[in-house]
Amino acid sequence: MEQDRKFRILFVEDITRYHTLFADEINSVLPADIQFADRGTKAIEFLNSPTSHYDLVICDLGLPDIAGDEVVKHMRATPRYDHIPIIILTGDSNQSTQSRLFSLGA
């Protein structure tokens, strides 16, 4: 990878006051261009843009319109995104929730 290349990250989080916090933390360890979406539908809109390219998607599970697992399902059903790692953020520590998210491709 080129030394000056920045990772492109799509971060899906509906609590906008967290955006700067997350961006600062990520950029403290990784050169990244971070695009934020505050809804799952907005994330899918960004993903469907013909010029979009992301190296990583970080997505909150609890979003106000469609849940993060629906974003994962959309991405895994689209061959163009099948190589992109997806990290789901959730306060749910239930093992069955975690297993379900892993089985979806997160």
BELLIN-V789437 format. One record per helix or strand of 3 or more residues. SS is the DSSP state (H for helix, E for strand). FROM is the first residue (numbers start at 1). LEN is the number of residues. If there is no record, write none. Layout:
ss:from:len
SS:FROM:LEN
SS:FROM:LEN
This chain:
ss:from:len
E:7:6
H:17:13
E:32:6
H:40:9
E:56:5
H:68:9
H:79:3
E:85:5
H:95:10
